[in-house]
């Protein structure tokens, strides 16, 4: 990954330098998980103190749970709401939420946020989805005709939600990014579909059947990706999560729980990132906007208006905001607001106060 350095290199205490290195390595892992292929601009050299904050994967287990996301493999049968309610009761939590509804019969990737992580799970709901779908044709057609019609649905389409949906049945535009016919035997078509959030696969199959002139319906559906969470990167079954909780409560072994519950930072791993110095953290945690002097490093290619995630040098998620400057503008500027904070995740007081109250605070 390329690095662009701006500023002077300072002397970093050995212990702080090691923690900083591990924090930056964690951020790189997040980029890999979220498939973010951007270089970093380092605006200034800085270090993080070992006296406050903690590397996300070293949080005490109780805090790890409260700040965690479960990449769940939803089973067929229960609703998404019922699955979340079970997990909430299992861990005795006050809050939990999921990253995008799946119908009762549909299986696959359903990220479930626990306690504090619910603050950012909405960012996963609005991301693109990938499905493996079985469409049953009511009469056979040639494979060439089926492929022709399937390609008609790639790109922007119009959809009206089906009768059984829980949203208003108004006509809407949705985008199909990719659609691929994997197998066809004259009756069943196995397809891979990558689509915008809010696209109904059941309606997609129905509409394809109308264009083909033979009728069709969705027979089976499995979600294999939502946002940064993918089936290929590992998902957890309910029984595995329950067993991990039992092992911890009865044997004190946290290993499985830490494997099955990811730090909240993974829920925003797909976003461009801005890393801030320790002295700016508490101001941001109090809701202040991020000013340029607080920035240590940031991703290349950020444009004004982009949604970005703000991290400490240890890799802890502080807040999510909207970029007020591009990456290049931040690299050159000495002052001004770099990011307008929209949602604070870190509680105040984790890092020491290093700002003065004067009307509105800036990090």
C-alpha positions in Angstrom: 0.0 0.0 0.0 1.6 3.4 -1.0 2.3 6.1 1.6 2.6 9.8 1.0 4.4 11.6 3.8 3.8 15.2 4.7 5.7 16.8 7.5 8.7 16.0 9.7 9.5 12.7 11.4 9.6 13.0 15.2 11.1 10.8 17.9 8.6 8.2 19.1 8.9 6.5 22.5 9.5 2.8 22.1 6.3 1.6 23.9 4.1 4.2 22.3 5.6 3.5 18.9 4.8 -0.2 19.2 1.2 0.5 20.1 0.9 2.9 17.2 2.4 0.3 14.8 -0.1 -2.3 16.0 -3.0 0.2 15.6 -2.0 1.1 12.1 -1.7 -2.6 11.3 -5.2 -3.1 12.5 -6.4 -0.3 10.3 -4.8 -2.1 7.3 -6.6 -5.2 8.2 -9.9 -3.3 8.3 -9.1 -2.0 4.8 -8.5 -5.5 3.6 -11.7 -6.7 5.2 -13.7 -3.9 3.7 -12.0 -4.2 0.3 -10.8 -0.6 0.5 -7.9 -0.2 -2.0 -6.6 3.3 -1.1 -3.3 4.7 -0.2 -2.7 6.7 2.9 -1.6 10.3 3.3 0.4 10.9 6.5 0.0 14.5 7.4 2.2 14.4 10.6 4.1 11.8 12.6 2.5 11.2 16.0 2.2 8.5 18.6 -0.5 7.2 20.9 -0.1 6.9 24.6 -0.5 3.5 26.3 -2.2 5.2 29.3 -5.7 5.5 27.8 -7.7 3.7 25.1 -7.1 0.2 24.0 -6.5 -1.7 20.8 -9.9 -2.9 19.6 -9.1 -6.6 19.8 -7.7 -6.3 23.3 -10.8 -4.8 24.9 -12.0 -6.7 28.1 -14.5 -9.4 27.0 -17.5 -7.6 28.5 -16.6 -4.4 26.5 -15.8 -6.5 23.5 -19.3 -7.9 23.5 -20.9 -4.4 24.0 -18.8 -3.0 21.1 -19.2 -6.0 18.9 -20.9 -7.2 15.7 -21.8 -10.8 15.0 -21.5 -11.8 11.3 -24.5 -14.2 11.6 -25.5 -16.9 9.2 -29.3 -16.5 9.5 -31.1 -19.9 9.5 -34.4 -20.4 7.5 -37.6 -20.0 9.6 -37.3 -17.1 12.0 -37.6 -13.5 11.0 -34.6 -11.2 11.3 -36.2 -9.5 14.2 -36.7 -12.8 16.0 -33.0 -13.7 15.5 -31.9 -10.4 16.9 -34.2 -10.8 19.9 -32.7 -14.3 20.7 -29.2 -12.9 20.6 -30.2 -9.9 22.7 -31.7 -12.3 25.3 -28.8 -14.7 25.1 -26.3 -12.0 26.1 -28.6 -10.1 28.4 -28.3 -6.9 26.4 -30.4 -3.8 26.3 -29.9 -3.1 22.6 -29.2 -5.1 19.4 -29.9 -4.5 15.8 -29.3 -6.1 12.4 -27.8 -4.8 9.1 -30.6 -5.5 6.7 -33.8 -7.5 6.9 -34.0 -11.0 5.4 -37.4 -12.8 4.9 -38.1 -15.8 7.2 -37.2 -18.4 4.5 -34.1 -16.6 3.3 -30.7 -17.6 4.8 -27.2 -16.0 4.8 -25.3 -13.0 6.0 -27.1 -11.0 8.7 -24.7 -8.7 10.7 -26.1 -8.3 14.2 -24.8 -5.3 16.2 -24.6 -5.5 20.0 -25.2 -2.5 22.4 -22.9 0.3 21.4 -22.3 -1.1 17.9 -26.0 -0.4 17.0 -25.0 3.3 16.5 -23.3 2.4 13.1 -25.2 -0.7 11.9 -27.4 1.5 9.7 -24.3 2.2 7.6 -24.3 -1.5 6.6 -28.0 -1.5 5.7 -27.5 1.0 2.9 -24.6 -0.9 1.2 -24.8 -3.2 -1.8 -25.9 -6.8 -1.4 -24.9 -10.1 -3.1 -27.3 -13.0 -3.4 -27.4 -16.5 -4.8 -30.9 -17.1 -6.1 -32.8 -20.1 -7.5 -35.5 -19.0 -9.9 -38.1 -21.6 -11.0 -39.5 -21.1 -14.5 -43.1 -22.2 -15.0 -42.3 -23.4 -18.5 -38.9 -24.1 -20.1 -37.1 -21.7 -22.4 -33.8 -21.9 -24.2 -30.7 -21.0 -22.3 -29.8 -18.3 -24.9 -33.2 -16.7 -24.4 -32.9 -16.8 -20.6 -29.4 -15.2 -20.8 -30.7 -12.5 -23.1 -33.5 -11.6 -20.7 -31.3 -11.7 -17.6 -29.0 -9.1 -19.2 -31.9 -6.8 -19.7 -32.1 -6.5 -15.9 -28.5 -5.4 -15.4 -28.3 -1.7 -14.7 -31.1 0.6 -13.4 -34.5 -1.1 -13.1 -37.9 -0.1 -11.8 -39.5 -2.1 -9.0 -42.7 -2.1 -7.0 -42.3 -3.9 -3.7 -44.3 -7.2 -3.5 -47.6 -7.4 -1.6 -46.0 -9.2 1.4 -43.4 -6.5 2.0 -43.5 -4.1 5.0 -42.8 -0.9 3.0 -45.0 1.4 0.9 -45.7 -0.2 -2.5 -44.6 2.8 -4.6 -42.6 2.5 -7.8 -38.9 2.9 -7.2 -35.6 2.8 -9.0 -33.0 0.2 -8.0 -29.6 -0.7 -9.6 -28.4 -4.2 -10.4 -24.6 -4.0 -10.5 -24.0 -7.6 -11.6 -26.2 -10.6 -12.6 -24.8 -13.9 -13.7 -26.4 -17.2 -14.7 -24.5 -19.9 -12.9 -26.5 -23.0 -13.9 -29.7 -23.8 -15.8 -31.5 -27.1 -16.3 -34.6 -26.1 -18.2 -36.6 -25.5 -15.1 -34.4 -24.0 -12.4 -32.0 -21.1 -12.9 -29.2 -20.5 -10.4 -28.1 -16.9 -10.4 -25.7 -14.6 -8.6 -27.0 -11.1 -8.2 -25.2 -8.0 -6.8 -27.6 -5.2 -6.3 -28.4 -1.9 -4.5 -29.9 -2.1 -1.1 -33.7 -2.4 -1.2 -33.8 -4.5 -4.3 -36.4 -7.4 -4.1 -35.1 -10.7 -5.5 -38.6 -12.1 -5.4 -39.9 -9.3 -7.6 -36.9 -9.6 -9.9 -37.7 -13.3 -10.6 -41.4 -12.5 -11.1 -40.5 -9.7 -13.6 -38.1 -11.9 -15.5 -40.8 -14.5 -15.9 -43.1 -11.9 -17.3 -40.5 -10.8 -19.9 -39.8 -14.4 -20.8 -43.6 -15.0 -21.2 -43.6 -18.2 -19.2 -43.9 -16.9 -15.6 -41.3 -17.5 -12.8 -40.9 -17.2 -9.1 -38.1 -17.2 -6.6 -37.6 -20.7 -5.2 -34.6 -20.2 -2.8 -32.5 -17.3 -1.8 -29.3 -16.9 0.2 -27.5 -13.6 0.9 -23.7 -14.0 0.6 -22.6 -10.4 1.1 -23.9 -7.2 2.8 -21.5 -4.3 3.0 -18.1 -5.5 4.2 -19.5 -8.7 5.6 -19.1 -11.7 3.3 -19.9 -15.4 3.6 -16.4 -16.2 2.3 -14.8 -14.2 5.2 -16.6 -16.2 7.8 -20.0 -16.2 9.3 -21.4 -17.7 12.5 -24.3 -20.0 13.2 -26.6 -19.4 16.2 -25.6 -22.6 17.8 -21.9 -21.8 17.5 -22.5 -18.4 19.2 -24.5 -20.1 22.0 -21.8 -22.7 22.6 -19.1 -20.0 22.7 -21.1 -18.1 25.3 -21.5 -21.3 27.3 -17.7 -22.0 27.2 -16.9 -18.5 28.4 -19.5 -18.4 31.2 -18.7 -21.9 32.5 -15.0 -22.3 31.7 -13.8 -18.7 31.4 -12.4 -19.3 27.9 -13.0 -16.2 25.7 -11.3 -17.6 22.6 -14.5 -18.6 20.7 -16.4 -15.4 21.6 -13.6 -13.2 20.4 -13.5 -15.2 17.1 -17.3 -15.0 16.5 -17.9 -11.4 17.7 -15.9 -8.8 15.7 -15.0 -5.4 17.0 -17.5 -2.6 15.9 -14.7 -1.2 13.7 -15.4 -3.9 11.1 -18.9 -2.5 10.5 -17.3 0.6 9.0 -14.3 -1.1 7.4 -15.7 -0.3 3.9 -15.6 3.5 4.6 -12.6 5.8 3.8 -10.8 6.5 7.1 -9.3 9.5 8.9 -6.9 8.9 11.9 -6.6 11.5 14.6 -4.1 12.4 17.4 -4.9 11.5 21.0 -5.4 15.2 21.9 -8.3 15.5 19.5 -10.2 12.3 20.6 -12.2 13.6 23.6 -13.4 16.7 21.7 -14.7 14.5 18.9 -16.3 12.2 21.6 -18.2 15.3 22.9 -19.5 15.9 19.4 -17.0 18.5 18.1 -16.2 18.6 14.4 -12.7 17.5 13.4 -10.3 20.3 12.5 -7.2 19.9 10.4 -4.7 20.1 13.3 -6.2 17.0 14.8 -5.6 14.8 11.7 -2.6 12.5 11.7 -3.3 10.5 8.5 -6.1 9.8 6.1 -7.0 7.8 3.0 -6.3 9.2 -0.4 -9.2 9.9 -2.7 -11.6 11.4 -0.2 -13.9 14.0 -1.7 -16.0 16.7 -0.1 -19.3 15.2 1.0 -18.0 11.7 1.4 -18.9 9.7 4.5 -15.8 8.9 6.5 -14.9 7.0 9.7 -12.7 8.7 12.3 -10.2 6.5 14.2 -7.6 6.8 16.9 -4.0 5.8 16.4 -4.9 2.5 18.2 -7.5 1.8 15.6 -10.6 2.6 17.8 -13.6 4.0 16.1 -14.4 7.4 17.4 -17.1 8.8 15.1 -18.5 8.8 11.6 -18.8 12.1 9.7 -19.0 13.9 6.4 -15.8 15.2 4.7 -15.7 19.0 4.5 -12.4 18.9 2.6 -10.8 16.5 0.1 -7.8 14.4 1.0 -5.5 16.8 -0.9 -7.0 19.9 0.8 -6.4 18.4 4.2 -2.8 17.5 3.3 -2.1 21.1 2.4 -4.2 23.0 5.0 -3.1 24.1 8.4 -6.5 25.0 9.8 -10.2 24.6 9.0 -12.8 21.8 9.5 -11.8 18.6 7.8 -14.8 16.4 8.9 -18.3 17.4 10.2 -19.2 14.7 12.8 -22.6 13.1 12.3 -22.5 10.1 14.7 -20.3 9.7 17.8 -19.5 6.1 18.8 -16.8 6.5 21.5 -18.0 7.7 24.9 -16.4 10.9 26.4 -13.7 10.5 29.0 -11.9 7.5 27.4 -9.1 9.9 26.4 -8.1 13.0 28.5 -9.6 16.4 27.8 -7.2 18.5 25.8 -9.6 21.3 24.6 -11.1 24.5 25.9 -14.8 25.1 25.9 -15.6 28.2 23.8 -19.0 28.1 22.3 -18.4 25.3 19.8 -15.5 22.9 20.2 -13.3 21.7 17.4 -11.1 18.6 17.5 
